Amino acid sequence: MSELMMDVAAMKAQGYHCAQIVALLGLRTLGKENPDLIRAMHGFTGGLGRCGKLCGCVAGGLALFGLYAGKGTPEDPEDPMIYMMAAELGEWFRERFGSDQCCDLTNNDPAVKLKVCPPIMEETYAKVLEILESRGYDLEDASLPRRE
């Protein structure tokens, strides 16, 4: 079991869910904590509040893109790269896993979720980092503008 997978398992044992775990991994990469963000991500778990819709791993990945490229203050410029990164993640996810819908991936079965979700979290997080790096973002400092 990889170190990342052990971290995912530990976070799961603490009661966190898919969207929260992907966000927690990203915050850890930045050396930050943000309980407000993690609480906000809770509603995205289980396919948008356990509705079986968009996989929480995708939602967590989109939140991480927002940490690096999102507009957070009136003074922040909008970085249109966020939309390209979101599209790339969505395309990759559907190609890799066959769907981006939680119900398709897990049949809304808790036993299936225990088996399939941790590797999806791990792979999605790795893909988010890959996309950020390929677009010139400093993974250790989201406050820096991306390199052109």
FENCORKA-V655101 format. One record per helix or strand of 3 or more residues. SS is the DSSP state (alpha for helix, beta for strand). FROM is the first residue (numbers start at 0). TO is the last residue. If there is no record, write none. Layout:
# FENCORKA-V655101
ss & from & to
SS & FROM & TO
SS & FROM & TO
This chain:
# FENCORKA-V655101
ss & from & to
alpha & 2 & 12
alpha & 17 & 29
alpha & 34 & 47
alpha & 55 & 68
alpha & 80 & 96
alpha & 101 & 105
alpha & 109 & 133
